[in-house]
């Protein structure tokens, strides 16, 4: 299967999951969740959906993950209605660690600037 098709399906899944979370999911644990990226296997059977939240608290992160895990079936069935695929990929949600990584780099740069000023 061409990488071009995988890329197109990835973009569609990203757009549709964001829309489903905004319009169809009523679980308060997933409010404010933003889908940042999707990775698909080459055969389009499995998708890992990366998300971010505004909260930095570990308890809130766990609640959000539990909320996403609980609506996983609903999201997959809605994807099946919206996408024209032979088989809808199984989905799994993971927190996007790149935002935390970027914040850590900012903190380190701030520390460097503070030590240079002294």
C-alpha positions as CSV (number, residue, x, y, z in Angstrom):
1,X,0.0,0.0,0.0
2,X,1.4,3.4,-0.9
3,X,2.5,5.8,1.7
4,X,0.4,8.4,0.0
5,X,-2.8,6.6,0.9
6,X,-1.7,6.0,4.5
7,X,-1.0,9.7,4.8
8,X,-4.4,10.7,3.4
9,X,-6.2,8.2,5.8
10,X,-4.1,9.5,8.7
11,X,-5.3,13.1,8.0
12,X,-8.9,12.0,7.7
13,X,-8.7,10.1,11.0
14,X,-7.1,13.1,12.7
15,X,-9.8,15.4,11.4
16,X,-12.7,13.1,12.1
17,X,-11.6,12.1,15.7
18,X,-11.3,15.8,16.6
19,X,-14.8,16.5,15.3
20,X,-16.2,13.4,17.0
21,X,-14.7,14.5,20.3
22,X,-16.2,18.0,20.0
23,X,-19.7,17.0,18.7
24,X,-20.6,13.5,19.8
25,X,-18.7,12.7,23.0
26,X,-20.4,14.0,26.1
27,X,-18.0,12.6,28.7
28,X,-16.6,15.6,30.8
29,X,-13.3,13.8,31.3
30,X,-12.4,14.4,27.6
31,X,-13.3,18.0,27.4
32,X,-10.4,20.1,26.2
33,X,-8.6,17.2,24.5
34,X,-6.8,18.0,21.3
35,X,-5.7,15.3,18.9
36,X,-2.2,16.2,17.8
37,X,-1.2,13.2,15.6
38,X,-2.2,9.8,14.3
39,X,0.1,7.0,13.3
40,X,-1.3,4.1,11.2
41,X,0.2,0.8,10.3
42,X,0.9,0.2,6.6
43,X,-2.1,-2.1,6.3
44,X,-4.4,0.5,8.0
45,X,-5.4,-2.0,10.7
46,X,-4.1,-0.2,13.8
47,X,-4.1,3.5,14.7
48,X,-2.4,5.2,17.6
49,X,-4.0,8.6,18.3
50,X,-1.9,11.1,20.2
51,X,-3.6,13.7,22.3
52,X,-2.7,16.7,24.5
53,X,-4.5,18.5,27.3
54,X,-4.1,21.8,29.1
55,X,-3.7,20.2,32.5
56,X,-0.3,19.3,33.9
57,X,-1.7,17.4,36.9
58,X,-1.1,13.7,36.9
59,X,-4.6,13.0,38.3
60,X,-6.3,15.0,35.5
61,X,-4.2,13.1,33.0
62,X,-5.3,9.8,34.3
63,X,-8.9,10.9,34.3
64,X,-8.6,12.0,30.7
65,X,-6.9,8.7,29.7
66,X,-9.7,6.8,31.4
67,X,-12.3,8.9,29.6
68,X,-10.7,8.3,26.2
69,X,-10.4,4.6,26.9
70,X,-14.1,4.5,27.8
71,X,-15.3,6.2,24.5
72,X,-12.9,4.3,22.3
73,X,-15.7,2.0,20.9
74,X,-18.0,5.0,20.2
75,X,-15.2,6.8,18.4
76,X,-14.3,3.8,16.3
77,X,-18.0,3.2,15.3
78,X,-18.4,6.9,14.4
79,X,-15.2,6.6,12.3
80,X,-16.7,3.6,10.5
81,X,-19.8,5.7,9.6
82,X,-17.7,8.7,8.3
83,X,-14.8,7.0,6.5
84,X,-15.1,4.8,3.5
85,X,-12.6,2.0,4.5
86,X,-12.9,-1.7,4.1
87,X,-12.1,-2.1,7.7
88,X,-12.0,0.6,10.4
89,X,-8.6,0.5,12.2
90,X,-8.5,-0.4,15.9
91,X,-7.6,2.7,17.9
92,X,-5.5,3.3,20.9
93,X,-5.0,6.7,22.7
94,X,-1.6,7.9,24.0
95,X,-0.7,11.2,25.5
96,X,1.6,13.3,23.3
97,X,4.9,13.5,25.2
98,X,6.4,16.1,22.8
99,X,4.7,19.0,24.6
100,X,6.2,17.9,27.9
101,X,9.6,17.6,26.2
102,X,9.3,21.1,24.8
103,X,8.4,22.5,28.1
104,X,11.4,20.8,29.7
105,X,13.7,22.3,27.1
106,X,12.3,25.7,27.8
107,X,13.0,25.3,31.5
108,X,16.6,24.2,30.8
109,X,17.1,27.2,28.5
110,X,15.7,29.5,31.2
111,X,18.1,28.1,33.7
112,X,21.0,28.6,31.3
113,X,20.0,32.3,30.8
114,X,19.7,32.8,34.5
115,X,23.2,31.4,35.2
116,X,24.6,33.5,32.4
117,X,23.2,36.7,33.9
118,X,24.8,36.1,37.3
